[in-house]
Amino acid sequence: MNNDNKISNLKEKLRQALASTFRVISDDFIVDSKPDKKTHLKNLDLLDLDALKTKNDFIKARADFDSAALKKKFSDEQIYKKNLPSNLTCKKLYSIAEKIRYESLGGKILRGIKKNFKENYNQIINQKSKDKLKSKEDVLISEAFELYMLKKFHNIKLNDLTNKMLSFWEKRF
């Protein structure tokens, strides 16, 4: 077997592993060779396996698929839409809270998922950089709220920069 075939084979195995994991986590055991466009598995088809070059890329992809599976399992789209605020900022905060809610539920049930989220969120926090951070106006409320939720519900340890970002808003949360 030549190198191209090995790589192609490995990519297909990864795709199958992610699809299987998604089905197990989401309790969606119906195997359909042509999933309809409404299923979350369409995201698997959109995943560009060639773009996964580093360990961090794989960690992010795994966390994204775990999150999508938990959304399918623990989130009701009708209830979500019924309670969706009309204000754009409130919509963003509501979306963040809902995502953290279903990820937190999944993390309590499956330790591997919790580990995937922790690794992914630690990566995100360590990549944050702000050139000037002097006041509340330098930090988006949605960014601070997400940090707050990660700290409280995923027990993510914030670094100095993210602690400072959160400090401007934390009392309001």
C-alpha atoms as one frame of an Amber mdcrd trajectory, in Angstrom:
protein
   0.000   0.000   0.000   1.503   3.338  -1.003   1.662   6.414   1.253  -1.323
   8.164  -0.392  -3.512   5.119   0.203  -2.387   4.912   3.834  -3.233   8.568
   4.415  -6.571   8.205   2.655  -7.313   5.106   4.722  -6.402   6.898   7.946
  -8.641   9.857   7.083 -11.575   7.555   6.386 -11.021   5.759   9.702 -10.964
   9.111  11.500 -14.172  10.163   9.758 -15.829   6.870  10.779 -14.593   7.195
  14.368 -15.977  10.731  14.678 -19.309   9.674  13.152 -19.563   6.678  15.501
 -18.679   8.770  18.523 -21.269  11.355  17.505 -23.963   8.694  17.206 -23.161
   7.182  20.612 -22.996  10.502  22.470 -26.153  11.887  20.849 -28.059   8.586
  21.178 -28.669   8.699  17.421 -28.135   5.073  16.460 -29.976   5.205  13.164
 -27.416   4.436  10.515 -28.208   6.178   7.272 -25.752   6.068   4.428 -27.199
   9.355   3.149 -27.967  11.454   6.227 -30.395  14.265   5.480 -29.106  17.804
   5.551 -30.755  18.533   8.896 -28.579  16.128  10.864 -25.515  17.279  12.718
 -23.519  14.599  10.915 -23.411  16.901   7.895 -20.685  18.721   9.840 -18.570
  15.614   9.489 -18.781  15.922   5.713 -17.704  19.552   6.008 -14.664  18.663
   8.104 -11.567  19.193   6.022  -9.299  16.424   7.246  -6.438  17.889   5.214
  -6.622  21.010   7.399  -5.908  18.975  10.534  -2.162  19.404  10.809  -1.409
  19.736  14.509  -2.483  18.115  17.742  -4.378  21.335  18.549  -6.392  20.977
  15.318  -7.414  17.447  16.304  -8.327  18.558  19.841 -10.545  21.324  18.455
 -12.220  19.008  15.934 -12.936  16.419  18.617 -14.354  19.030  21.018 -16.503
  20.513  18.243 -18.005  17.124  17.403 -18.553  16.264  21.068 -20.318  19.608
  21.486 -22.521  19.028  18.422 -23.483  15.569  19.700 -24.351  16.936  23.140
 -26.395  19.697  21.553 -28.432  17.072  19.732 -28.846  15.041  22.926 -29.559
  17.797  25.467 -30.881  20.817  23.573 -34.389  21.271  22.236 -34.431  23.644
  19.264 -38.076  24.628  19.776 -37.522  25.569  23.421 -34.297  27.353  22.499
 -36.042  29.437  19.835 -39.065  30.101  22.050 -36.849  31.674  24.719 -34.400
  33.386  22.361 -34.087  37.082  23.259 -34.602  39.668  20.543 -31.602  41.829
  21.469 -28.458  40.813  19.543 -26.147  40.920  22.588 -28.642  38.964  24.679
 -28.908  36.371  21.895 -25.140  35.882  22.000 -25.110  35.489  25.803 -28.072
  33.100  25.644 -26.277  31.020  23.004 -23.111  30.848  25.113 -25.082  29.828
  28.213 -26.936  27.099  26.321 -23.713  25.693  24.859 -21.998  25.621  28.256
 -25.145  24.022  29.753 -25.229  21.030  27.418 -21.434  20.640  27.425 -21.450
  20.657  31.226 -24.159  17.981  31.318 -22.175  15.803  28.913 -18.957  16.353
  30.834 -20.622  15.087  34.012 -21.703  11.904  32.264 -18.580  11.161  30.205
 -15.111  11.991  31.536 -13.533  11.761  28.085 -15.764  14.535  26.803 -14.941
  16.658  29.823 -11.236  16.146  29.080 -11.724  17.076  25.400 -13.506  20.302
  26.341 -10.942  21.191  28.990  -8.054  20.724  26.531  -9.828  22.727  23.832
 -10.833  25.605  26.118  -7.357  25.746  27.658  -5.960  26.077  24.123  -8.398
  28.898  23.349  -7.572  30.747  26.572  -3.827  30.445  26.014  -4.165  31.825
  22.473  -6.002  34.979  23.549  -4.046  38.171  23.262  -4.987  41.780  23.768
  -2.623  44.588  22.896  -4.268  47.116  25.165  -6.513  46.123  27.990  -7.245
  49.091  30.178 -10.988  49.281  30.650 -14.295  47.485  30.312 -14.683  48.916
  26.797 -11.666  46.881  25.655 -13.495  43.598  26.361 -16.675  42.413  24.657
 -19.352  41.367  27.139 -19.827  38.094  25.235 -16.116  37.277  25.519 -16.106
  38.010  29.261 -19.341  36.044  29.759 -17.895  33.004  28.012 -14.821  33.179
  30.271 -17.098  33.443  33.304 -19.140  30.419  32.221 -16.014  28.372  31.459
 -14.582  29.213  34.867 -17.788  28.419  36.764 -19.128  25.403  34.885 -16.094
  23.757  33.252 -13.659  24.707  36.026 -11.261  26.125  33.461  -8.328  27.921
  35.078  -7.938  31.354  33.524  -4.542  32.899  32.856  -3.569  36.442  33.883
  -4.906  38.035  30.703  -8.271  36.265  30.763  -8.655  36.928  34.502  -8.151
  40.618  33.802 -10.645  40.484  30.920 -13.216  38.870  33.180 -12.530  41.237
  36.085 -14.150  44.146  34.227 -17.488  42.317  33.979 -17.552  39.593  36.645
 -19.567  41.490  39.271 -22.362  42.061  36.750 -22.596  38.353  35.995
